[in-house]
């Protein structure tokens, strides 16, 4: 059974996180399989829920079962423990989103505590921020800051006042930033917002 739970693009390739088969598969632009990485730690399968890539092309996955973040080297199938969130203060087991920003800093969004944790590229906790929107579930890097969204269209730039996108009742499934534009995917359509209008 194929259970794609997260998709990330890298150059012209697609990386798909398959939770039920515990693997990451890489496909080219024609959707030809390039390779698959089995997600095993100590010969035990992981069933992660999130995946992200840093600027060096390393895969990072989050497993709620272990509450840890794992990393592979670029184009490698070796999986290593990177961050044990069980040892972090205030790191609840409710990671909603994980992204890399400038200098490969890591942002981890916790939806149950409405917090954003910023970590260095080595995984050291640098700062924690309270998020003002309810049930945040998407974090996106934007220039020198971060953009936080929830499914209803509530949106907030880090340390700014929140506002609401005109979603007309649609629910946000996913989002990405391309230059100054926020692309929001709903069940019915792709909506593009000029972010500079809201800053």
C-alpha positions, 0 to 999 in steps of 0.5 A: 500500500502506498501512503504518501504523507509528505512531498518535497521538491529538490531541484527538478526531482520529487521526494515522497515520504511514504509512511505505510512503507516507511520509505522516501522515494525520489522521482524525476520530472517524468515520475520515474523512480530514481531510488528509495530509502528505507527508514530503519533505525536499529532494524526497526521501521519508522513511520514518520509524518513530516519531511524537509530538506536543507540547502545541502540536500539532506533529508530530515524526517520527524517520527511522532512515535519516537519524538525524534528528527532523523537525517540522511546525507545527500543522496544517501540511504543512511539514516541517523538520529539528529534531534531527540525532542524528548530531551528539549524543554517545552517540546510537546509531542505535537509537531505540526510542521518543520522547515528550513530557513536561512543558514539552514536554521530549523523551525519547528511548529507545535500546534498543541502549544501554539509555539514555534521553536527555532533551532540552529543548523546543529539542532540547538534550541535558539529561541521559542515564540508564542504564536497568536493564531489557533491550531497553527499547522504550516510554517514557511520561511519568508526572507528574514522571518517566518510565516505561520498559517492554519487551515482556516486562513489565519496567518501571522508573520513571526512577532507580528499581529495575525490577520485573516486571508480571504478564503471564503470558507475554503480549508487550506490543505498546503501552502508554499512561498514563491518569491513574494507570492503565497500559493495556498492549496485548498480542496477545490483550487490554488489561490495565490496571494501577494504577500507584500500587500499584507506586510 
